[in-house]
Amino acid sequence: MKSKYFKIEELVQPDTLDLLGESKCWELFDERLIANLDWIKAKFLKVPITINSWLWGGDRKYSGYRAVTCPIGAKKSKHKIGEAVDFIVKGITADEMRLWLKCNQNEMPYPIRLEVGVSWVHLDVANETSEKIIYFNA
């Protein structure tokens, strides 16, 4: 499933894109994650949401999918199975974004997990839960 709003370069590290190509990279992602990201972006159409920024010369290249060999993050990170992203929203703090997600959770397509206590929004798709949002500390 391709995203309606995000380019694949915003979601994978550069060497993964070079190795697999665009169409294979899209296959790395859980469809629930893409649906949730598109839902968020549709609500913030005029506001920049940054996952990876390497395409534009930025330093963020491990905030989406991370190859199994990527040294960043936990060994069993949901980033490494295409179920997680870290993002920032221009002009909105991570805490404000987490609060907005909580207030709008009933509209969200799929349940998520949110990491607390970090200056970015870590969002991953939650498995088998009756709650729309689960909070955790890394």
C-alpha positions as CSV (number, residue, x, y, z in Angstrom):
1,M,0.0,0.0,0.0
2,K,1.5,3.4,-1.0
3,S,0.9,6.5,1.0
4,K,-1.2,9.2,-0.5
5,Y,0.9,12.0,1.1
6,F,4.4,10.7,1.9
7,K,7.2,9.8,-0.6
8,I,9.0,6.5,0.0
9,E,12.2,8.5,0.6
10,E,10.5,10.0,3.7
11,L,9.9,6.5,5.1
12,V,13.1,4.4,4.4
13,Q,16.8,4.9,4.8
14,P,18.7,5.7,1.6
15,D,20.6,2.4,1.3
16,T,17.3,0.4,1.6
17,L,15.8,2.4,-1.3
18,D,19.0,1.9,-3.4
19,L,19.0,-1.8,-2.7
20,L,15.3,-2.6,-3.1
21,G,13.8,0.1,-5.3
22,E,10.6,2.1,-4.7
23,S,8.0,-0.6,-5.3
24,K,9.7,-3.2,-3.1
25,C,10.2,-0.6,-0.3
26,W,6.4,0.0,-0.1
27,E,6.0,-3.7,0.6
28,L,8.1,-3.3,3.8
29,F,5.3,-1.4,5.5
30,D,2.3,-2.6,7.5
31,E,-0.8,-1.1,5.8
32,R,-2.2,0.0,9.1
33,L,0.8,2.2,9.7
34,I,0.4,3.9,6.2
35,A,-3.3,4.3,6.8
36,N,-2.7,6.0,10.2
37,L,0.0,8.3,8.7
38,D,-2.2,9.3,5.8
39,W,-5.1,10.0,8.3
40,I,-2.8,12.3,10.3
41,K,-1.4,14.1,7.3
42,A,-5.0,14.7,5.9
43,K,-5.7,16.5,9.2
44,F,-2.5,18.6,8.9
45,L,-2.4,19.2,5.2
46,K,-0.8,22.6,5.3
47,V,1.7,21.7,8.1
48,P,5.0,20.0,7.4
49,I,5.3,16.6,9.0
50,T,8.9,15.2,8.8
51,I,9.8,11.6,9.2
52,N,13.0,11.2,7.1
53,S,14.6,14.3,5.6
54,W,17.7,12.9,3.9
55,L,16.2,13.5,0.4
56,W,16.3,17.3,1.1
57,G,19.7,17.3,2.7
58,G,18.4,16.8,6.3
59,D,20.0,14.6,8.9
60,R,17.0,12.4,9.6
61,K,17.4,9.0,7.8
62,Y,16.4,6.4,10.4
63,S,13.0,7.7,11.5
64,G,11.0,5.3,9.4
65,Y,11.9,1.8,8.3
66,R,15.2,0.6,9.5
67,A,17.0,-2.4,8.0
68,V,17.7,-5.3,10.3
69,T,21.4,-4.3,10.1
70,C,20.7,-0.7,11.2
71,P,22.6,0.1,14.4
72,I,20.0,2.6,15.5
73,G,17.3,1.5,17.9
74,A,16.4,-1.7,19.6
75,K,17.1,-5.1,18.1
76,K,13.4,-6.0,17.9
77,S,12.2,-2.4,17.1
78,K,8.9,-2.1,15.2
79,H,10.9,0.2,12.9
80,K,12.6,-3.0,11.6
81,I,9.4,-4.7,10.6
82,G,7.7,-1.7,9.0
83,E,5.3,-1.0,11.9
84,A,6.8,2.3,13.3
85,V,7.9,5.8,12.5
86,D,9.2,8.8,14.4
87,F,8.0,12.1,13.2
88,I,8.0,15.8,14.1
89,V,5.3,18.3,13.1
90,K,6.3,21.9,12.4
91,G,5.1,24.3,15.1
92,I,3.7,21.5,17.3
93,T,5.5,19.9,20.2
94,A,5.6,16.1,20.5
95,D,3.5,16.4,23.7
96,E,0.9,18.5,21.9
97,M,0.7,16.0,19.0
98,R,0.3,13.1,21.4
99,L,-2.5,15.0,23.1
100,W,-4.1,15.8,19.7
101,L,-4.0,12.1,18.9
102,K,-5.6,11.2,22.2
103,C,-8.4,13.7,21.6
104,N,-9.0,12.4,18.1
105,Q,-8.4,8.7,18.7
106,N,-12.0,7.7,17.8
107,E,-11.4,8.8,14.2
108,M,-8.0,7.0,13.9
109,P,-8.2,4.1,11.5
110,Y,-6.1,1.6,13.6
111,P,-4.9,1.3,17.2
112,I,-1.5,2.7,17.9
113,R,1.3,2.8,20.5
114,L,2.9,6.1,21.4
115,E,6.2,6.5,23.2
116,V,6.2,9.1,25.9
117,G,9.0,11.2,27.3
118,V,10.7,11.9,23.9
119,S,10.9,15.1,21.8
120,W,9.5,13.4,18.7
121,V,6.4,11.3,18.1
122,H,7.1,7.6,18.0
123,L,4.0,6.0,16.6
124,D,3.6,2.3,15.9
125,V,0.7,0.0,15.2
126,A,-0.6,-1.9,18.1
127,N,-1.5,-5.5,17.9
128,E,-4.7,-7.1,19.3
129,T,-5.8,-4.4,21.7
130,S,-9.2,-3.0,22.5
131,E,-7.7,0.4,23.3
132,K,-7.1,2.9,20.5
133,I,-3.9,4.3,22.1
134,I,-1.3,2.5,24.3
135,Y,1.4,4.6,25.9
136,F,4.9,3.3,26.7
137,N,8.4,4.3,27.8
138,A,11.4,3.0,25.9
